[in-house]
Structure formats: structure tokens, C-alpha cells
Amino acid sequence: MKKEIIKHLKLLILLNAFDGIVTHIGVSAGYIEEWNSKTPRKWAQ
């Protein structure tokens, strides 16, 4: 029973970390996209 709980906790922590990383990448990509749209096209190329 105790091993089962630890296994589930580890999985939960792992999923939480993965979710955090994905969110961070999404936010960063959003900022880059926004920055690119603000810069003139001749500089972006």
C-alpha cells in the first residue's frame, strides 16, 4: 500500500513538472511570436 502511494506521488510530481515545462515553453514562444510581430520585417528576415 505504501509503495503504491509513493508511486502515485512520483507520477503526480513528474506530471506537474512536465506541465510546468510545457507552460513555460508556451509562454516563451508566445513572447517570441509577439516580439517578432513588432519588429520590422526587414530585420526579422
PyMOL Python script that loads the backbone (N, CA, C, O; Angstrom):
from pymol import cmd

cmd.read_pdbstr("""\
ATOM      1  N   MET A   1       0.831  -1.206   0.000  1.00  0.00           N
ATOM      2  CA  MET A   1       0.000   0.000   0.000  1.00  0.00           C
ATOM      3  C   MET A   1       0.873   1.267   0.000  1.00  0.00           C
ATOM      4  O   MET A   1       0.616   2.207  -0.753  1.00  0.00           O
ATOM      5  N   LYS A   2       1.900   1.278   0.848  1.00  0.00           N
ATOM      6  CA  LYS A   2       2.774   2.455   0.940  1.00  0.00           C
ATOM      7  C   LYS A   2       3.533   2.679  -0.368  1.00  0.00           C
ATOM      8  O   LYS A   2       3.682   3.815  -0.819  1.00  0.00           O
ATOM      9  N   LYS A   3       4.012   1.586  -0.976  1.00  0.00           N
ATOM     10  CA  LYS A   3       4.738   1.701  -2.250  1.00  0.00           C
ATOM     11  C   LYS A   3       3.827   2.265  -3.336  1.00  0.00           C
ATOM     12  O   LYS A   3       4.256   3.055  -4.177  1.00  0.00           O
ATOM     13  N   GLU A   4       2.578   1.851  -3.303  1.00  0.00           N
ATOM     14  CA  GLU A   4       1.579   2.323  -4.269  1.00  0.00           C
ATOM     15  C   GLU A   4       1.418   3.847  -4.165  1.00  0.00           C
ATOM     16  O   GLU A   4       1.376   4.547  -5.177  1.00  0.00           O
ATOM     17  N   ILE A   5       1.330   4.340  -2.941  1.00  0.00           N
ATOM     18  CA  ILE A   5       1.164   5.784  -2.699  1.00  0.00           C
ATOM     19  C   ILE A   5       2.391   6.548  -3.195  1.00  0.00           C
ATOM     20  O   ILE A   5       2.260   7.580  -3.853  1.00  0.00           O
ATOM     21  N   ILE A   6       3.574   6.042  -2.879  1.00  0.00           N
ATOM     22  CA  ILE A   6       4.819   6.689  -3.312  1.00  0.00           C
ATOM     23  C   ILE A   6       4.895   6.720  -4.837  1.00  0.00           C
ATOM     24  O   ILE A   6       5.303   7.720  -5.426  1.00  0.00           O
ATOM     25  N   LYS A   7       4.500   5.615  -5.467  1.00  0.00           N
ATOM     26  CA  LYS A   7       4.499   5.523  -6.932  1.00  0.00           C
ATOM     27  C   LYS A   7       3.575   6.590  -7.528  1.00  0.00           C
ATOM     28  O   LYS A   7       3.931   7.259  -8.498  1.00  0.00           O
ATOM     29  N   HIS A   8       2.398   6.738  -6.940  1.00  0.00           N
ATOM     30  CA  HIS A   8       1.431   7.724  -7.428  1.00  0.00           C
ATOM     31  C   HIS A   8       1.931   9.146  -7.197  1.00  0.00           C
ATOM     32  O   HIS A   8       1.734  10.024  -8.037  1.00  0.00           O
ATOM     33  N   LEU A   9       2.576   9.367  -6.057  1.00  0.00           N
ATOM     34  CA  LEU A   9       3.123  10.690  -5.761  1.00  0.00           C
ATOM     35  C   LEU A   9       4.214  11.071  -6.749  1.00  0.00           C
ATOM     36  O   LEU A   9       4.256  12.202  -7.233  1.00  0.00           O
ATOM     37  N   LYS A  10       5.093  10.126  -7.046  1.00  0.00           N
ATOM     38  CA  LYS A  10       6.174  10.371  -8.009  1.00  0.00           C
ATOM     39  C   LYS A  10       5.597  10.716  -9.372  1.00  0.00           C
ATOM     40  O   LYS A  10       6.079  11.626 -10.047  1.00  0.00           O
ATOM     41  N   LEU A  11       4.567   9.986  -9.774  1.00  0.00           N
ATOM     42  CA  LEU A  11       3.915  10.222 -11.066  1.00  0.00           C
ATOM     43  C   LEU A  11       3.283  11.612 -11.092  1.00  0.00           C
ATOM     44  O   LEU A  11       3.374  12.333 -12.085  1.00  0.00           O
ATOM     45  N   LEU A  12       2.644  11.972  -9.986  1.00  0.00           N
ATOM     46  CA  LEU A  12       1.999  13.275  -9.878  1.00  0.00           C
ATOM     47  C   LEU A  12       3.015  14.406  -9.984  1.00  0.00           C
ATOM     48  O   LEU A  12       2.787  15.391 -10.687  1.00  0.00           O
ATOM     49  N   ILE A  13       4.139  14.261  -9.281  1.00  0.00           N
ATOM     50  CA  ILE A  13       5.214  15.264  -9.316  1.00  0.00           C
ATOM     51  C   ILE A  13       5.784  15.376 -10.723  1.00  0.00           C
ATOM     52  O   ILE A  13       6.046  16.475 -11.212  1.00  0.00           O
ATOM     53  N   LEU A  14       5.972  14.235 -11.363  1.00  0.00           N
ATOM     54  CA  LEU A  14       6.511  14.198 -12.723  1.00  0.00           C
ATOM     55  C   LEU A  14       5.572  14.905 -13.694  1.00  0.00           C
ATOM     56  O   LEU A  14       6.010  15.708 -14.518  1.00  0.00           O
ATOM     57  N   LEU A  15       4.283  14.603 -13.594  1.00  0.00           N
ATOM     58  CA  LEU A  15       3.291  15.228 -14.472  1.00  0.00           C
ATOM     59  C   LEU A  15       3.225  16.733 -14.226  1.00  0.00           C
ATOM     60  O   LEU A  15       3.097  17.519 -15.165  1.00  0.00           O
ATOM     61  N   ASN A  16       3.311  17.124 -12.970  1.00  0.00           N
ATOM     62  CA  ASN A  16       3.277  18.538 -12.605  1.00  0.00           C
ATOM     63  C   ASN A  16       4.479  19.272 -13.188  1.00  0.00           C
ATOM     64  O   ASN A  16       4.343  20.377 -13.715  1.00  0.00           O
ATOM     65  N   ALA A  17       5.653  18.656 -13.092  1.00  0.00           N
ATOM     66  CA  ALA A  17       6.872  19.247 -13.645  1.00  0.00           C
ATOM     67  C   ALA A  17       6.763  19.375 -15.160  1.00  0.00           C
ATOM     68  O   ALA A  17       7.131  20.400 -15.734  1.00  0.00           O
ATOM     69  N   PHE A  18       6.256  18.329 -15.797  1.00  0.00           N
ATOM     70  CA  PHE A  18       6.087  18.326 -17.253  1.00  0.00           C
ATOM     71  C   PHE A  18       5.134  19.436 -17.677  1.00  0.00           C
ATOM     72  O   PHE A  18       5.387  20.145 -18.650  1.00  0.00           O
ATOM     73  N   ASP A  19       4.040  19.580 -16.940  1.00  0.00           N
ATOM     74  CA  ASP A  19       3.056  20.622 -17.216  1.00  0.00           C
ATOM     75  C   ASP A  19       3.691  22.007 -17.087  1.00  0.00           C
ATOM     76  O   ASP A  19       3.428  22.901 -17.892  1.00  0.00           O
ATOM     77  N   GLY A  20       4.524  22.168 -16.068  1.00  0.00           N
ATOM     78  CA  GLY A  20       5.213  23.439 -15.858  1.00  0.00           C
ATOM     79  C   GLY A  20       6.152  23.780 -16.998  1.00  0.00           C
ATOM     80  O   GLY A  20       6.215  24.926 -17.441  1.00  0.00           O
ATOM     81  N   ILE A  21       6.884  22.777 -17.473  1.00  0.00           N
ATOM     82  CA  ILE A  21       7.832  22.966 -18.580  1.00  0.00           C
ATOM     83  C   ILE A  21       7.079  23.334 -19.856  1.00  0.00           C
ATOM     84  O   ILE A  21       7.467  24.260 -20.568  1.00  0.00           O
ATOM     85  N   VAL A  22       6.006  22.608 -20.137  1.00  0.00           N
ATOM     86  CA  VAL A  22       5.201  22.865 -21.344  1.00  0.00           C
ATOM     87  C   VAL A  22       4.624  24.280 -21.296  1.00  0.00           C
ATOM     88  O   VAL A  22       4.638  24.994 -22.300  1.00  0.00           O
ATOM     89  N   THR A  23       4.122  24.679 -20.143  1.00  0.00           N
ATOM     90  CA  THR A  23       3.571  26.031 -19.978  1.00  0.00           C
ATOM     91  C   THR A  23       4.655  27.079 -20.203  1.00  0.00           C
ATOM     92  O   THR A  23       4.426  28.079 -20.883  1.00  0.00           O
ATOM     93  N   HIS A  24       5.834  26.850 -19.631  1.00  0.00           N
ATOM     94  CA  HIS A  24       6.958  27.785 -19.773  1.00  0.00           C
ATOM     95  C   HIS A  24       7.345  27.944 -21.243  1.00  0.00           C
ATOM     96  O   HIS A  24       7.576  29.058 -21.713  1.00  0.00           O
ATOM     97  N   ILE A  25       7.414  26.822 -21.966  1.00  0.00           N
ATOM     98  CA  ILE A  25       7.762  26.849 -23.391  1.00  0.00           C
ATOM     99  C   ILE A  25       6.682  27.604 -24.167  1.00  0.00           C
ATOM    100  O   ILE A  25       6.987  28.398 -25.057  1.00  0.00           O
ATOM    101  N   GLY A  26       5.432  27.353 -23.826  1.00  0.00           N
ATOM    102  CA  GLY A  26       4.310  28.023 -24.483  1.00  0.00           C
ATOM    103  C   GLY A  26       4.353  29.525 -24.282  1.00  0.00           C
ATOM    104  O   GLY A  26       4.139  30.290 -25.223  1.00  0.00           O
ATOM    105  N   VAL A  27       4.629  29.948 -23.057  1.00  0.00           N
ATOM    106  CA  VAL A  27       4.705  31.375 -22.734  1.00  0.00           C
ATOM    107  C   VAL A  27       5.884  32.013 -23.458  1.00  0.00           C
ATOM    108  O   VAL A  27       5.753  33.095 -24.031  1.00  0.00           O
ATOM    109  N   SER A  28       7.028  31.350 -23.433  1.00  0.00           N
ATOM    110  CA  SER A  28       8.225  31.858 -24.118  1.00  0.00           C
ATOM    111  C   SER A  28       7.976  31.994 -25.617  1.00  0.00           C
ATOM    112  O   SER A  28       8.338  33.001 -26.225  1.00  0.00           O
ATOM    113  N   ALA A  29       7.359  30.981 -26.204  1.00  0.00           N
ATOM    114  CA  ALA A  29       7.051  31.008 -27.637  1.00  0.00           C
ATOM    115  C   ALA A  29       6.094  32.156 -27.942  1.00  0.00           C
ATOM    116  O   ALA A  29       6.215  32.814 -28.976  1.00  0.00           O
ATOM    117  N   GLY A  30       5.157  32.392 -27.051  1.00  0.00           N
ATOM    118  CA  GLY A  30       4.217  33.499 -27.218  1.00  0.00           C
ATOM    119  C   GLY A  30       4.926  34.840 -27.214  1.00  0.00           C
ATOM    120  O   GLY A  30       4.611  35.714 -28.023  1.00  0.00           O
ATOM    121  N   TYR A  31       5.879  35.010 -26.312  1.00  0.00           N
ATOM    122  CA  TYR A  31       6.642  36.258 -26.244  1.00  0.00           C
ATOM    123  C   TYR A  31       7.485  36.455 -27.497  1.00  0.00           C
ATOM    124  O   TYR A  31       7.560  37.563 -28.029  1.00  0.00           O
ATOM    125  N   ILE A  32       8.110  35.397 -27.965  1.00  0.00           N
ATOM    126  CA  ILE A  32       8.943  35.474 -29.172  1.00  0.00           C
ATOM    127  C   ILE A  32       8.071  35.854 -30.371  1.00  0.00           C
ATOM    128  O   ILE A  32       8.446  36.703 -31.179  1.00  0.00           O
ATOM    129  N   GLU A  33       6.909  35.217 -30.473  1.00  0.00           N
ATOM    130  CA  GLU A  33       5.967  35.492 -31.560  1.00  0.00           C
ATOM    131  C   GLU A  33       5.544  36.961 -31.522  1.00  0.00           C
ATOM    132  O   GLU A  33       5.501  37.632 -32.554  1.00  0.00           O
ATOM    133  N   GLU A  34       5.235  37.444 -30.333  1.00  0.00           N
ATOM    134  CA  GLU A  34       4.814  38.833 -30.159  1.00  0.00           C
ATOM    135  C   GLU A  34       5.946  39.785 -30.527  1.00  0.00           C
ATOM    136  O   GLU A  34       5.713  40.795 -31.190  1.00  0.00           O
ATOM    137  N   TRP A  35       7.163  39.474 -30.106  1.00  0.00           N
ATOM    138  CA  TRP A  35       8.329  40.307 -30.388  1.00  0.00           C
ATOM    139  C   TRP A  35       8.598  40.349 -31.891  1.00  0.00           C
ATOM    140  O   TRP A  35       8.923  41.399 -32.445  1.00  0.00           O
ATOM    141  N   ASN A  36       8.457  39.193 -32.541  1.00  0.00           N
ATOM    142  CA  ASN A  36       8.684  39.117 -33.989  1.00  0.00           C
ATOM    143  C   ASN A  36       7.659  39.945 -34.757  1.00  0.00           C
ATOM    144  O   ASN A  36       7.991  40.557 -35.773  1.00  0.00           O
ATOM    145  N   SER A  37       6.433  39.968 -34.285  1.00  0.00           N
ATOM    146  CA  SER A  37       5.397  40.730 -34.982  1.00  0.00           C
ATOM    147  C   SER A  37       5.608  42.237 -34.811  1.00  0.00           C
ATOM    148  O   SER A  37       5.135  43.025 -35.630  1.00  0.00           O
ATOM    149  N   LYS A  38       6.316  42.640 -33.749  1.00  0.00           N
ATOM    150  CA  LYS A  38       6.571  44.064 -33.509  1.00  0.00           C
ATOM    151  C   LYS A  38       7.794  44.565 -34.267  1.00  0.00           C
ATOM    152  O   LYS A  38       7.893  45.755 -34.564  1.00  0.00           O
ATOM    153  N   THR A  39       8.724  43.670 -34.582  1.00  0.00           N
ATOM    154  CA  THR A  39       9.933  44.092 -35.289  1.00  0.00           C
ATOM    155  C   THR A  39       9.638  44.232 -36.776  1.00  0.00           C
ATOM    156  O   THR A  39       8.853  43.463 -37.332  1.00  0.00           O
ATOM    157  N   PRO A  40      10.254  45.194 -37.410  1.00  0.00           N
ATOM    158  CA  PRO A  40      10.044  45.360 -38.851  1.00  0.00           C
ATOM    159  C   PRO A  40      10.469  44.107 -39.617  1.00  0.00           C
ATOM    160  O   PRO A  40      11.402  43.411 -39.217  1.00  0.00           O
ATOM    161  N   ARG A  41       9.786  43.832 -40.703  1.00  0.00           N
ATOM    162  CA  ARG A  41      10.040  42.615 -41.482  1.00  0.00           C
ATOM    163  C   ARG A  41      11.478  42.543 -41.998  1.00  0.00           C
ATOM    164  O   ARG A  41      12.059  41.459 -42.048  1.00  0.00           O
ATOM    165  N   LYS A  42      12.056  43.673 -42.380  1.00  0.00           N
ATOM    166  CA  LYS A  42      13.416  43.644 -42.936  1.00  0.00           C
ATOM    167  C   LYS A  42      14.442  43.181 -41.898  1.00  0.00           C
ATOM    168  O   LYS A  42      15.457  42.583 -42.253  1.00  0.00           O
ATOM    169  N   TRP A  43      14.177  43.457 -40.614  1.00  0.00           N
ATOM    170  CA  TRP A  43      15.079  43.000 -39.549  1.00  0.00           C
ATOM    171  C   TRP A  43      14.805  41.545 -39.191  1.00  0.00           C
ATOM    172  O   TRP A  43      15.720  40.813 -38.815  1.00  0.00           O
ATOM    173  N   ALA A  44      13.553  41.127 -39.305  1.00  0.00           N
ATOM    174  CA  ALA A  44      13.164  39.767 -38.910  1.00  0.00           C
ATOM    175  C   ALA A  44      13.728  38.712 -39.861  1.00  0.00           C
ATOM    176  O   ALA A  44      13.907  37.555 -39.479  1.00  0.00           O
ATOM    177  N   GLN A  45      14.007  39.118 -41.097  1.00  0.00           N
ATOM    178  CA  GLN A  45      14.434  38.116 -42.094  1.00  0.00           C
ATOM    179  C   GLN A  45      15.843  37.649 -41.867  1.00  0.00           C
ATOM    180  O   GLN A  45      16.344  36.812 -42.618  1.00  0.00           O
TER     181      GLN A  45
END
""", "prot")
cmd.dss("prot")
cmd.show_as("cartoon", "prot")
cmd.util.cbc("prot")
cmd.orient("prot")
